[in-house]
């Protein structure tokens, strides 16, 4: 069939029109009720976040609770202190479709690395706890874009479709792994 026998159609569809990643580390200062003697553990829970469109970037705003288990009074007593931390990460869109129709329908973010503690230490003045945290997000902007497709107004004849030949080929190594008694089953009837 000649090339000019085909025509094109323009389809408007939703597609990923922008994508970016953001890795960040932060140090948070936690103030316990007592002067800590040692840090016994630190963990992060209750992570919540939202993605917001910001033109050429996606802002990820969220919060999480930092729990620090520490000893005090010369390591004779323990306590857990919890503080809620708020953050805002800006994910620049490194991959962006300049030909999208400009209307962003959705903005999504997914945590590739949930916030986790790298290290928790007692501050130099001895009355606070410094918690180093890392987190990473993947952000996507979904918008409208145009897709061009080939259309054959005459349709496709069955003879024009090439079928792939599928053959069950078995190599010598696979024959070695076969159990010769498998198919014999119960032949003594």
Secondary structure, 3 states (H helix, E strand, C coil): CCHHHEEEEEEEEEEEEEEEEEEEEEEEEECCCCCEEEEEEEEEEEEEEEEEECCCEEEEEEEEEEEEEEEECCCCEEEEEEEEEEEEEEEECCEECCCCCCCEEEEEEEEEEEEEEEEEEECCCCCCEEEEEEEEEEEEEEEEEEEEEEEECCCCCHHHCCCCCCCCCCCHHHHHCCCCCCCCCCCCC
